[in-house]
């Protein structure tokens, strides 16, 4: 592992918004960047597609005075390396996340997951429930979506030839889709929107953004394997925070979680879309301070 300041290496990065030191874990396919700020019981934030640790910057700033805040960038996203010849499968991202977590040797973890960060982060929790103190689950899933017509259509288009072309050459997923899933777009600042896609500067750096959509269906077997293990985390205290205006994960998306969790609270955000951490940042901060 190594640590360095984020000065000058990423000229597009707003260091006022994201004033954190850069930490790196050496993996076989490249360097995985992660934020590691503060001391105390750890809070680990796991992002999805096309995000990176930047989307949790407000929570890290607010909570690193009392907690150790850790937020990785999956390979292919944020400040991590973006090798074109890697597979970018969700189960491979989950394996990388497990390596990072094992290297940090954390306990009493509050695990915060959203979007594809759900299955990636929860796969670790399923294997190591004894290390997880609390879960925060936001607009995500942990089961096969093969029976969902909407998920299949989305996956077939954005993971198919046209969607791949648009994302590869026009950064379509990061520039357009990420903005469309905000409910109140006035809450998406210009700076925040730019940081959703500027970390994906060239066509060869955008592979992750078009592999993930295809894997909504293609990774059904892996997702189903996670669902079958769900009893491992059923007793962990959990807060479900759900943006109720999310076109990607509509309101009924939280019901499978409620069906098996035995110690949960649900917070429904009526005028929030896909990114509670951006659209209702203070709600997440308040909940984490109470945990």
Beta strands, then each sheet from edge to edge (+ up, - down):
strand 1: 2-4
strand 2: 22-27
strand 3: 30-37
strand 4: 42-46
strand 5: 68-72
strand 6: 109-115
strand 7: 132-140
strand 8: 237-243
strand 9: 264-269
sheet 1: 1+ 2- 3+ 5- 4- 6- 7- 8- 9-
end
